[in-house]
Amino acid sequence: MNTNFLYLTTELITGFFALLVITKVLGKTQITQLTPFDFISALVLGELVGNAIYDKEIGLQYVLYAVFIWGTLIYSVEWITQKYKSSRSILEGKPAIVISEGKIDYHQLKKNHLDINQLQHLLREKDVFSIREVEYGILEANGSVSILKKSIYDQPIRKDLNLKPEKVSLPITLILDGEILLDNLRESGYNLAWLKQQLFTHGITDEKDVFYAEWLEGDSLYINTYSS
């Protein structure tokens, strides 16, 4: 029993420092700027060490060997992406403009396997609660979204201009992926006839043509069609 504890302790300590060294060599991108490849490589590296530690038939030298080989492969990929720019889009991915001039690019969302709910979540993480505030939105390689707000929603803030505060309302999604959200419509205080009329004034006769529509109190209906 004491031998087993000693064996486990030795391999845990060795694996810990081996992973620490690999992390330092590969740089901070492994943690702070995870691309899909970085994420998978980190999982595999941890799995290799974990399996080696708890498998008694695998000796200490195999733990170090597994970490060394996998770390070398990751380092080689990092070196290639730094040396050859053309390889970056393949190995690291490339940014995609998902909102352009205030309009959601449905085809870019579909290409990057991102739905409108996920996009809204990413925008809220940037303190943006309405898509109408965004002029450009870029989906980065690590899955985050960088935004450029429309000028009317950008600085300065009301306090800078000595303006009185106004009531702030949350935008309500009325149409999502061509489907009318009836519960949200009732919450907004309007009915189906009103929504149909609003769509008609924008030249839309069928809600199935609308990718996303949003209502905000005190503002006009924001509509984004599939063809926008």
N, C-alpha and C positions, 0 to 999 in steps of 0.2 A: 504493500500500500504506500509506504514512504517513497519507494522507488517511482511509483506512478506519479505521485505529487511532484517529485523533483523533476521528472521528465516533462510534465505538463508546464511547470513553472519555467523551466529552461526554454521551452519552445515558445511560450507566450511572450517572454521577455525578448527573445530573439526576433520573433515575428513583429513585435511592437516597434523595435528600433529599425528593423528592415523597412517596414512601411513608412516610418518617420523619415528615413533617409531618402526613399523613393519620392515621397511627397515634396521634400525640399529640392530634390534634383529637378523634378518636373515643373516646379513653380506653383504659384498661387492659383493659376487658372483651374487647377483640379477642384478647388473648393468654391472660389468666388465667381468663376465664369464657366460653369459647366455647360459644355455642348453635349448633344446626345452621345457622341463618341466618348467624351470624357466621363460621362455618367456610367456608361456601360463598362468602360475599362476599370473604373474605380470599384464597381461591384465585383467584377471578375477577379481583380487583384485581392480584394478582401475574402472572396470565396476560396481562392487558392490557398491563402494562408490559413483560413479557418479549417478547411479540410485536412491540410497537412498537420495542423496542430493536434487535432482530435483523432487522427488515424495513427495508431501505434506502429503500424508497419512502415510508416514513412519517417525517415530519420531527419535529424536537424539539417543535414546538408541539402535535403530535397526542398525544405522550406525556403532556404536561402536561394537555391537554384531557381525555384518557381518565381520568387519575387524578382530575382535578377533578370530572368528571361522576359517576363511580362513587362517589367519596367523598361528594359531595353527597347522592346517593341513600341511602347508608348512614346518613349523619348525619340525614337526614329521617326515616328509619325509627326511629332512636334517639329523636329528638325526639317522634315520635308516641307511642311506647311510654311515655315519661315523662309526656306530657301527658294521654293517654287510657288509663286503666287497663284498659278493656275490650279494647283492642287487644293487650295483652301476651300473652294466651293464644294468639292467632292468630300473631303475629309472632315471639314468643320461646318459645312452648310453656309448659306449666305442669307443676308437680310431680304425681306420681302415687304413691299409697300402694300399694306392691307387696307389703308384708308388714304385716298388721294383726293385732294381738293374738297374735303368734307364728305366724300362719298365712299362707302364701303366697297371694296373690290371683292365681289363674291367669288370670282375665279381664283384669286390668290388665296382666299380663305380655304377653298376646296382643295387647292393644290398643296397647301401646308397642313391639311387635315385639322383645321380649326373651325369650330362652329361659332355662331354669334354669341351664345352664352359664355363661352370661354373668352371671347374677345372682350365682352363687357366686364368680366371678372378681371382681366389683365388691365383694363382701363381704370377700373375702380382702385386697383393697387397703386395707380398713378394719381389718385385723387380726382379722377375724371368720371363723373356720374352720368354724363350725357354725351353721346357720340357727336352731337351737333357742335360741341365745343372744339372738336379736333379738325385741324386742317390736313395734317398728315400723320399717319400712324405706321410705324415700321416694326415688323416682327423680326426680332433679332435671332441670331443662330442659337442662342441659349434658351429661347422660348419666351423671353420678356418682350415687352412692347415699349418702344420709345415714341413719344408724341411731340408734335408741334401744334400748339393751340392756335385757334383763330385769333386775330388781333383783338377782337372785341372781348374776348374772354381772358386775355393775357394781362399782365401788369400794366398800369398800376392798380392797386386795390382801392376800394371805395374810401377807406380811411385816409389814403394819401390825398384824395380829392375833397376831403371834408364833406362827403355825402352821407345822408342819413341811411341807416341800414334798412334793407327791405326783406320781406318774407322770402325764405328759400324753400323751394319745392323740389321733390324728387321727380325725375322724369318717369313716365309709365310706358312700358312697351305694349303697344296695341296689336301689332302684327309681327309674327316671327316665322320665318321660313314659309311664307305664303298662307299662314293660318292666323285667323283672328283670335286673340286671347280675350274671351268674353268676360272672364272675371276681372281682368285689368280694365276692360272697357267700362264695366259697371263702376269700378272704383274711381275712374276718371270723372264720372258723373254724366257721361254721354251714352247714347244708344247706337244700335247698329245702323239705323237710318242716317244719323249724323256722320258716322264714319264713312259710309258709302258715298255720301254727298261730298265729303272732304276728298276722297279718292277721285271722284268724278271731276272735281275742279282742277285736279292735277292731271287729267287725261287718262285716268286708270279706271277701267270698268270691272276688273276682276282682281280681288285681293291676292289671288295666287301668283300674280305678277310682282307682288311686293315682297322683297326679301326682309325688310325691316322697317317698321313705322313706330314712331315714338311721340308721345304727347307730353307737353310741359306747360303747366299753368302760366298764362300770360304770354305765351309764345305760340307760333303757328305749328302745325303738325309737321314733323320731320319724316320724310319718306325716302326710302332707298329701294329702288327696284333691282331686279336681277341684271338688267341691262345697263344700270348706271355705272 
